[in-house]
Amino acid sequence: MTSTAGWSTDTDPGVRPAVATAPVQQERQRESKRADIQGLRAIAVVLVVIYHAKLPLPAGFAGVDVFFVISGFVITGQIERLRSSGRFGFGSFYARRIRRLLPAMVVMLLAVLLLSFLFQSPIGAQSTTAGTALAAVLLAGNFDLLSTSGDYFAAGAVMNPLTHVWSLSVEEQFYLVFPLLLALTWKFGRGGARSQAIGLGLLTAASFALSMWLSYGDFRVHSYPASDVAFYSSPTRAWEFGVGALLAVWASKRAARHYTAERTVLPVALGAAGLALLVYLNLTVNDQTVWPGVAAIVPVVATALLILAGTVGEGPIKRVLSSRPFVVTGDLSYSIYLWHWPAIVIATLIWPRPYTPVLAALFSLLPAYLSYRFVEQPLRHGGVRLPRVYLGGAVAAGMVVVAAVTLQVAGPWAVPNAAAYAGQRGELTFGRENGCLVRNRSFEAADFDRCMDTVPNAKGWVMLAGDSHAEAYSTGLIEADRRLGYSTLALTGASCPLMRDAQPSREVANCGELASALLDRATKSDDPPSLVVVGQWALARHDVDGKWPQQLKPALQELTEAGIPVLYVMDVPNYATQAMNRQTACSGGFLNFVCDKSQEDVLEYQGTSRQAEWDVVTSVPGVSVYDPWDRFCNGDVCSPLVDGELAYWDFNHLNRIGSQALTDDLKTAVGAIL
C-alpha cells in the first residue's frame, strides 16, 4: 500500500506555493519537503515486496501499516498547510488525488487484465481477477477481496494478481472521507489545535476499539469472519491513519511556535527505538498472530517514532532515510507496489519454481520505473483543471470497467470448450446444494435431520463424515446407497477433520463439536449407522501438519472398536498445490489452456501425502479403503474430465459430475462391506 499524497519531496503539485517569507511559512515548507518520509516509504515498500517474494521476513506485510501511518501524517499536514494559506478546496483536493493515483493504477489494471486473459484459466480465475479490477477502480477493492478471497493469507488471496489493491482502496476511502471529518474538527474545534487533536483522538480511539473487537471476535459479520472484516475494512484501519494525523497536527502546532530542529540525543533515541520495534516485530510474528490485533500497534508506533524523530531534529537515522537511494526508492514506491504483486502471481502461474517470486519481484522494477517515468510524473505536474481531471478520471475508470466486463463475459468463449467447462464447473454436489457442508456458520444439532437422505423401507443408514473432500463424494455415495436400499446422512464441515479435539477452522467455529456429535451419533445411539464413510483433503493437511494423518487414527479406531465398519475414501488427484496460484483443475489462458496433467507431475507433490494416507488408514483393523485414483489417472496422464465434461469445481474438489462418476465404484465398495 502506498500513499497518494506527497509522493515527491516537493510541495503538492498543481498548487502554486506561497512566497515563504515568514518563519512559520519557512518551517511549514520544510515539513512539506521531508526527504526522510520518502525514506520511510522505501522501508515500507521493501518490507512488503520481500514478504511477497517469500523471503524470510515474517512481518513484511506490516509495511502496509507503515504506509497507512505515513499517509495520515502527510495528508493531514498537507491539508492543514493549504487551509492556513487559504488555498484548500475539496474539489481541487479530490482532483489532485485522482490525477496522482488513478492513471498509474489504470495502466496496471489494464495490463493485468490482458495477462489474465493470456495466462489465467477462463474457468473462474479470469472472472475473479476481472471482478477485483472492477472493484478497484470503483474504490471498493478491499470489499471485493473480503467477499471472494477471504483471509489475506489464504490460498484464494494468493491466487489473485490484484489482491494488493485492497490497501489502495482503504487509502482511497480514507482520502474520500477524511477531509470531511477534518473539516468537522475545524468547525467544532474552535479552541485550536488542542480541540482538533481531541476530535481526531476520539475518532482514532473509536476505530482502534472497533479493530480490536473484530480482530479477536469469534463471530461473523454478514457471513464474513470478524477477523477478515477487521483486516480489510477502512473503519478498522482508520486508527493507523489517525496516529499519523495526530502527529501532523502536533507538528503543525510545533512549527507555529518557531521550534528549531534539535541536534540532541532525542532524535537518535526516537529513531533507534522505531527501527528496533520493526526488527522486534519480525522476530515475534508467526502464522498464529492475529492481525491487525494488538501486534499491529508495533509497526504503527515504530512509524510514529521515526516520523517524530525526523520532526524534532537531525540525526544519523534521518540522514540515512534522506539519502538518495532511500529517497529514489520512496519516489518509486507507489509504482513498485502496483507492479510487484501481479508480476509475482503471473510468473508463478507460468513458471512455478521456488525462486520464481524473487525473480518476478526483481523484474517488476522495470514496469514500475516505466510507470513512474512515463505515467506518474508527466500527469502529476501542472495546474488542476477540475472538469478535465474529473472527465479524464471517468474515462480512465470506464476503460477498466469495459475491459473487466469483457473479460468476464467473453474470456471463456475465446478458448475451445472453456465456456462449457465453466458452466459444468458449478454443478453442485448434494452437500453444497443443501447446506450440509457446514461452512461460514457453526454446526447445529438440527443439521442431522436436515442432511439425512431417507429411502423407503431402508435396510439401515450410512454416515458420510469428514471435510469438504468427503462432501465431494456425497452425490455419488447417496445414489449408491439408494440403489443398495440404505439412507445416507451426509454431514461434513469445511476444513474440519474427523477428530473430537478438532480445532476451529476458518469456515466453522465448532469443528470439534461437529466431529464429536457425529462420533456420538455413530457409537452411542440406539440406531447406529451400518457404515461410516470418511474422507479428508490429505495433501493440504499433510503439507501443513507433520502429524497428519496419524491424528485421524483415534476416530477410526473408536468407530471400529464400536463394531461399526469404516470405508475410507482416498483423496482424488489434486491438479495443483495451494502455492501454484491455481483456482481450477484446468490451467492456463488463451495462450496455454490445458486440463490434462502427467501423473508423474501430480505424484511429484501428492505422492508423499497419498502414501502417508494409505499407511495410516490401512493400519486400522476394520477399515476398508476405496481409491478413486484410477478413475482420473491412467498411469501416464491425469485428467479432470469425465466423458468430456469437467468433473472438478476447483483444482482439488469434485463437483456433481465427478461425484456421480464414482457412483458405480462406491456401490461396489459399500455393497461389499454391507
ZAMIMI-473253 format. One record per residue (C-alpha): z, x, y; residue in three letters. Coordinates in steps of 0.02 Angstrom, whole numbers, plus 32768, in hexadecimal, padded with zeros to 4 digits. Layout:
% ZAMIMI-473253
ZXYALA...
//
This chain:
% ZAMIMI-473253
800080008000MET7FDB804080ABTHR7FFB800B815BSER7F6F7FCA81C6THR7FCC7FEE8265ALA7FCA809882B6GLY7F6880F28230TRP7F36817982A9SER7FAC81E1830FTHR7F54819D83A8ASP7F8881038407THR7F4C805A83CDASP7E8E804F83D5PRO7E3D7FD18446GLY7ECA7FD584C4VAL7EB38043855CARG7F5280AB856DPRO7FB68099860CALA7FCC8130867AVAL8065818B8638ALA80C481B986D3THR8174817F86B6ALA81E581DB863APRO81FB813A85D7VAL813F812685C4GLN812E81DC8592GLN81B581CB850EGLU8165812B84CCARG80BD818084BFGLN810E820C845EARG8158818B83E8GLU80AB813C83D2SER806181E483A0LYS80D782118314ARG807A828C82A6ALA810E828E822EASP80EF81D5820CILE8043820581CDGLN80998286815FGLY810881FD8119LEU806E819680F1ARG802A822D8095ALA80C88236802BILE80BF817C8006ALA800A817B7FCEVAL801E82197F66VAL80B381C87F0DLEU804C812F7EE2VAL7FB1818F7EAAVAL801682057E3CILE806C81717DEATYR7FC981157DCBHIS7F7A81B37D86ALA800181AE7CFFLYS804F82527D33LEU810B82677D1BPRO814E82157DB9LEU81B2817D7D7DPRO81D081317E29ALA812881597E77GLY8107809F7E8DPHE819280A17F10ALA811580EF7F86GLY80E8803B7FAEVAL819A801E7FEBASP818A80B88059VAL80ED806E80A6PHE81447FC980C7PHE81CE801D812CVAL814F8086818CILE80EB7FEA81B5SER81847F8F81F6GLY81AD80238265PHE80FD804282A8VAL80C87F8F82C6ILE816B7F60831DTHR81647FF9838BGLY80AF7FD783B4GLN80D07F2283E4ILE81677F51844BGLU81057FD484ACARG80787F5A84D0LEU80F27ED38504ARG81527F468579SER80AF7F7285D1SER80777EBC85D7GLY7FE17ED78566ARG80157E7E84C6PHE7FB07DE7848FGLY7FAD7D9183E6PHE7EF07D8183E6GLY7ED07E388406SER7F5A7E6B838CPHE7F0D7E0B82FCTYR7E5F7E46832DALA7E987EFB8320ARG7EE37EDB8276ARG7E417E8B8239ILE7DD87F1A8279ARG7E4E7F9C8235ARG7E687F558186LEU7DDA7EE28155LEU7D3B7F4E8159PRO7D7B7FD680E4ALA7DC87F56806FMET7D287EEF8069VAL7CC17F89803BVAL7D3C7FB27FB0MET7D3F7EFE7F6FLEU7C817EF27F6BLEU7C767F987F0FALA7CF87F607E90VAL7C9E7EBB7E73LEU7BFE7F1B7E4FLEU7C587F937DD9LEU7CAB7EFE7D85SER7BFF7EB07D65PHE7BBE7F537D1DLEU7C537F897CB3PHE7CD57EFF7C9DGLN7CC57E7A7C18SER7C747DD87C56PRO7CEB7D7E7BE0ILE7D837D707C50GLY7D977E1A7CA2ALA7D0D7E017D23GLN7D527D577D52SER7E017D9D7D67THR7DC47E2A7DD7THR7D5A7DB37E3DALA7DED7D3D7E53GLY7E5A7DCA7E92THR7DD27E047F0CALA7DC27D537F4DLEU7E7E7D457F65ALA7E887DF17FB7ALA7E0D7DC6803FVAL7E6C7D23805CLEU7F107D858071LEU7F597D437FCFALA7F3C7DCF7F52GLY7FF57DDC7F29ASN7FFE7D267EF4PHE7F607D357E8CASP7FAA7DCB7E30LEU804C7D6B7E16LEU7FEF7CDC7DC3SER7F707D3F7D5DTHR7FC17DE57D31SER807B7DC87D3DGLY80E57E637D36ASP809A7EF27D9CTYR80C47F687D0DPHE80797EF97C85ALA7FCF7F067C30ALA7F7E7E7C7C95GLY7F9D7ED97D37ALA7F677F807CEFVAL7EBF7F377CBCMET7E947EF27D68ASN7E3C7F6F7DDCPRO7E7E7F0D7E71LEU7F367F057E43THR7F5F7F757ED6HIS7F277EF27F56VAL7FCB7E957F3DTRP80207F0A7FB7SER7F927EFD8034LEU7FA97E418033SER80657E53804CVAL80457EBE80E6GLU7FC07E498127GLU80387DB78117GLN80B87E1F8173PHE803D7E428200TYR80127D8A8208LEU80C47D4A8216VAL812A7DD8825FPHE80E77DD68312PRO81157D1E831BLEU81C57D4382DDLEU81D27DD38358LEU819E7D5E83E3ALA822F7CED83B3LEU82A77D7E83C7THR825E7D988475TRP827A7CE2849FLYS83287CD08459PHE835E7D84846DGLY836D7D898529ARG84047DF88515GLY838D7E8A84FBGLY83747F02846BALA841D7ED8841FARG83F57E1F8410SER83497E4A83CCGLN83967EBE834BALA840F7E378317ILE83807DBD82FCGLY831C7E3B8298LEU83B87E6C8238GLY83DA7DB98203LEU83267DA381C7LEU832F7E48816ATHR83D47E1A8118ALA83917D7080E2ALA82F87DC18094SER83647E43803CPHE83D67DBD7FF5ALA83407D597FB6LEU82F57DF67F69SER83957E227F0BMET83AF7D6F7ECFTRP82FF7D627E88LEU82F97E147E45SER838D7DF37DD3TYR836F7D3A7DB9GLY83607CFC7D07ASP82F57C657D35PHE82447C397D66ARG81F47C067E0AVAL81637B907DE8HIS81527BDA7D37SER81577C8E7D76TYR81E97D017D4BPRO82597D137DE3ALA824D7DD07DD8SER818E7DC97DE7ASP819E7D597E81VAL82177DD87ECBALA819A7E647EACPHE80FD7E147EF0TYR81327D9E7F7CSER813A7DCC8033SER81DF7D718059PRO82387DDE7FD9THR81E87E7C801EARG82017E5380D6ALA82A97EAC80DBTRP82507F5280C0GLU81E37F328158PHE82807EF581B1GLY82D87F9C819AVAL82457FF381EEGLY82417F708277ALA82F97F88829ELEU82DC804382A9LEU824E80248324ALA82BC7FB78394VAL8341803E8394TRP82C080C683B9ALA827A805F8449SER832780498493LYS83498102847DARG82A8813084D8ALA82D780BC8567ALA837A811E857DARG831A81C38591HIS8364821984F9TYR831382C084D7THR82E78306842DALA8378836283DAGLU8367840A8388ARG840A8400832ATHR843783F38274VAL842E8334827ALEU837083218266PRO837283A081D9VAL840183488180ALA83B0829D8191LEU830782DB8153GLY8353833C80C2ALA83B782A3808EALA831882398090GLY82B982B28023LEU834E82C57FAEALA835382087F96LEU829B82057F63LEU82BC828E7EE4VAL835782337EA5TYR82F281937E90LEU827581E87E1DASN830182317DB6LEU8358818B7D99THR82D081057D8DVAL829580D17CE0ASN8239803F7C92ASP82DA7FD87C91GLN82F67FE67D4DTHR82EB7F3F7DA6VAL82727F477E38TRP82837F1F7EC7PRO833A7F117E9BGLY83C57F807ED9VAL835F801A7EADALA82DF7FED7F34ALA836480147FB7ILE834E80CD7F8FVAL829980E67FCBPRO82B88072805EVAL834F80D58098VAL82F481798075ALA8262814480E3THR82D68107816BALA833181AE816BLEU828E82108177LEU825281A28207ILE82FB81B2825BLEU82F8826E8248ALA8252827982A1GLY828F82028328THR832E825E835AVAL82EB830E835BGLY8286839E8318GLU829D84008279GLY8243845381E8PRO822B83B08188ILE81D8835C821CLYS816B83F48238ARG813283F08182VAL810D8337818BLEU80AE8355822DSER804683E281E4SER7F8B83CA81D4ARG7F8283B18116PRO80038326811FPHE7FB682D581B9VAL7F0682D88171VAL7F44828C80CETHR7FA2820A8132GLY7F0581E08195ASP7EA981C880F0LEU7F38816B809BSER7EF180BC80B3TYR7E4980ED8068SER7E9C81507FDDILE7F0580BB7FB1TYR7E6F80477FB3LEU7E0580AF7F3ETRP7E79810B7EC6HIS7EAB80787E58TRP7DFC802C7E3CPRO7DBE80DB7E10ALA7E4980F27D90ILE7E3180487D3EVAL7D73804C7D34ILE7D7181017CF8ALA7DF280DD7C71THR7D8B80467C3DLEU7CF080B27C26ILE7D4381507BE7TRP7DF1812D7B9DPRO7E3C81DB7B91ARG7EED82147BBCPRO7EB1827E7C4ETYR7E3681FE7C95THR7EB081B57D15PRO7ECE82617D62VAL7E1482887D6FLEU7DEF81DB7DB4ALA7E7881EB7E36ALA7E2E82907E70LEU7D7E82477E74PHE7DBB81B47EDDSER7DD8822C7F6DLEU7D1B822F7F87LEU7D0281747FA8PRO7DA681758008ALA7D6681FA807FTYR7CBD81A48091LEU7D14810080B6SER7D8281528137TYR7CF381B28189ARG7C6C812C818CPHE7CCB80878189VAL7D7B809881CDGLU7D5F8111825DGLN7CBE80C982A6PRO7D01801782A4LEU7DB1803582E2ARG7D87807E838DHIS7D4780238425GLY7D7F7F898484GLY7DBF7EEC8430VAL7D437E608447ARG7D987DCD83F6LEU7D057D5983CDPRO7CA07DE78382ARG7D337E2A831CVAL7D627D8082D7TYR7CAD7D5482B0LEU7C927DFC825CGLY7D317DE581F7GLY7CF87D3981BDALA7C4D7D7C818AVAL7C997E0F812CALA7D147D9E80D2ALA7C877D2680AAGLY7C247DB18057MET7CB57DD17FE0VAL7CCA7D187FBEVAL7C127D047F91VAL7C117DA07F25ALA7CB17D6E7ECAALA7C797CBC7EA7VAL7BCE7CFB7E6ETHR7C1F7D747DF4LEU7C8F7CED7DADGLN7C017C717D96VAL7B6B7CDF7D6CALA7BBD7D797D1DGLY7BC47D367C6APRO7B117CF57C72TRP7ACD7DA27C9AALA7AFD7DE37BEEVAL7AB27D977B4FPRO7B2E7D277AF1ASN7BBB7D4F7B6BALA7BBB7CA17BB8ALA7BCE7C537B0BALA7C587CCE7ADETYR7CB17CA67B82ALA7CB77BEF7B52GLY7CEE7C137A9FGLN7D767C8B7AD6ARG7DE27BFF7B1AGLY7DE67B987A79GLU7EA17B797A68LEU7F057B8779C9THR7F817AFF7999PHE80187B5679E3GLY7FC97B7C7A8BARG7F7B7ACF7A9AGLU801D7A747A72ASN809A7AE47ACAGLY80E17B237A26CYS80CE7BD67A5BLEU81697BDD7AC8VAL812D7C367B64ARG81647C377C1AASN81F87BCB7BEBARG82907BCE7B7CSER82977B907AC8PHE82E37AE37AB4GLU83237A8C7A18ALA82A679FF7A37ALA821A7A7A7A10ASP823F7A657956PHE820979B0794FASP817A79C679C9ARG812C7A58796BCYS81307A0F78BCMET808679DE7875ASP80B0795977F4THR804479207764VAL8062787E7702PRO80C478907660ASN80DB794A7680ALA810E79B875EELYS81777A1E7666GLY81607A7E7707TRP812F7B2C7740VAL817A7B8877D5MET81127BFA7843LEU817F7C7578A4ALA81667D0F790FGLY810F7D3779B3ASP80677D0979FFSER800B7D657973HIS80607CF478F5ALA80307C607961GLU7F7A7C977959ALA7F7B7C6978A0TYR7FBE7BB978C3SER7F1A7B5778BCTHR7EDF7BA8781BGLY7F8C7B9D77CALEU7FA47AE577F5ILE7EFA7AB877ADGLU7F1F7B1D770FALA7FC97AC776FCASP7F7C7A1C7714ARG7F017A3C7688ARG7F947A70761ALEU7FFA79D6764CGLY807E7A2E76B8TYR80BB7A0F7769SER80C77AA177E1THR81447AD37867LEU80E47B4878DBALA81647B84795ALEU81537C3279A2THR81877C917A3EGLY811C7D007AACALA81537DB67A92SER81E57D787A29CYS82057DD27984PRO82577D7778F3LEU83017DC9790DMET83A87D76792BARG83D37DF579B0ASP83277DF17A02ALA832E7E1F7AB9GLN82E27DAB7B3CPRO82297DC67B59SER81CE7DB17BFEARG81907D087BC5GLU82297CC57B6AVAL82DB7CDB7BA7ALA832E7CAC7B02ASN82C87D017A79CYS83667D227A14GLY83957C6A7A1AGLU82E77C3879DFLEU82E97CB3794EALA839A7C80791ASER836D7BC87921ALA82D67BE478B1LEU833A7C4D7834LEU83C77BCD7833ASP834B7B3F7819ARG83067B9E7784ALA83A57BDF7732THR842F7B657766LYS83E07AB87761SER83D97A3576D8ASP831C7A3576E4ASP82E47AEB76DFPRO822D7B1B76EBPRO81C87B3D7650SER81847BD976A1LEU81977C3C7742VAL80FC7C907789VAL81207D207800VAL80AF7D847874GLY80C97E007902GLN80637E6A797BTRP80807F0B791DALA801D7F867988LEU80737F617A2EALA81227F6079E3ARG81057FFE7981HIS80C580577A1DASP815D802E7A88VAL81E980297A08ASP820080B27988GLY8270803F7920LYS81E77FBE7903TRP81C47F727886PRO82697FA07830GLN82BD7F2678A8GLN82627E977852LEU82AE7EBE77A9LYS83577E6277BDPRO83017DBB77E0ALA828C7DCF774BLEU831F7DFA76DBGLN83867D67771BGLU82FA7CEF76EELEU82D67D377642THR838F7D447615GLU839D7C8A763DALA83167C6C75BBGLY828B7C487638ILE81E67CA17616PRO81947CF976A8VAL80DC7D1876CBLEU80C47DA37748TYR801A7DA1779EVAL7FE37E4E77D5MET7FA27E677884ASP7EE87E4F78A4VAL7E7B7EDD78E8PRO7EA37F02799DASN7E077F2F7A00TYR7E677F977A7FALA7F137FD07AAFTHR7F6D7F977B4CGLN7F44803E7B9EALA7E8880247B8BMET7E7A7FA77C1AASN7E2A7F217BAEARG7E427E657BB8GLN7DCC7E2C7B2ETHR7D907E697A85ALA7CE17E7F7ACACYS7CD97F0E7B46SER7C647F4C7BCCGLY7BFF7EF37C50GLY7B477EE17C78PHE7B247F977C4CLEU7B8A7FAD7BAEASN7BBF7F057B64PHE7BF27F107AADVAL7C647EB27A36CYS7C627F157995ASP7CC97FB37981LYS7CCD803478F7SER7D5E801F787EGLN7D8380D77891GLU7D9F80C1794CASP7E11802B792FVAL7E78808578ABLEU7E88811C791DGLU7F0880BC7985TYR7F39802F790FGLN7F4280897868GLY7FF380CB787DTHR803C802378AESER7FE17FCE781EARG802A804877A2GLN80D9803677E9ALA80C87F7977E4GLU808D7F7D7730TRP81157FF476F7ASP81A27F89773BVAL816A7EDC7707VAL81397F117657THR81E47F61763ESER823E7EB97646VAL82447E5D759EPRO82057DAA75ADGLY818B7DCF763BVAL80D17DB97618SER804E7E01768BVAL7FA77DBE76C7TYR7F377E377725ASP7EA97DE67789PRO7E5B7E8F77B2TRP7DC37E7A7741ASP7D927DDA7799ARG7D687E417834PHE7D457EF177F2CYS7CCA7F23776AASN7D007FD77755GLY7C8A801977DAASP7C8F7F9E786AVAL7D0F7F2278ADCYS7CCD7E897908SER7D297E017969PRO7C997D8A7940LEU7C9B7D0C78B3VAL7BF47CBD788AASP7BB67CF17936GLY7C497CA57993GLU7CD47D0279EDLEU7D737CF77986ALA7DEA7D4A7A03TYR7E297D0E7AACTRP7E5D7DBD7AE2ASP7E577E687A8EPHE7EDE7E437A0EASN7EFE7D8679FCHIS7E947D117993LEU7E587C7079E2ASN7E3B7BCC7985ARG7D957C0A793EILE7DE87CA578F6GLY7E7D7C4578B5SER7E0F7BC5785EGLN7DAB7C53780FALA7E487C8377AELEU7E697BD37769THR7E247BF176BBASP7E7C7C9876A9ASP7F207C4D76E5LEU7F0C7BBA766DLYS7EF87C3575DDTHR7F8B7CA17614ALA80017C0F7635VAL7FCA7BB27599GLY7FEC7C49752CALA80A17C4D7568ILE80C37B917568LEU
//
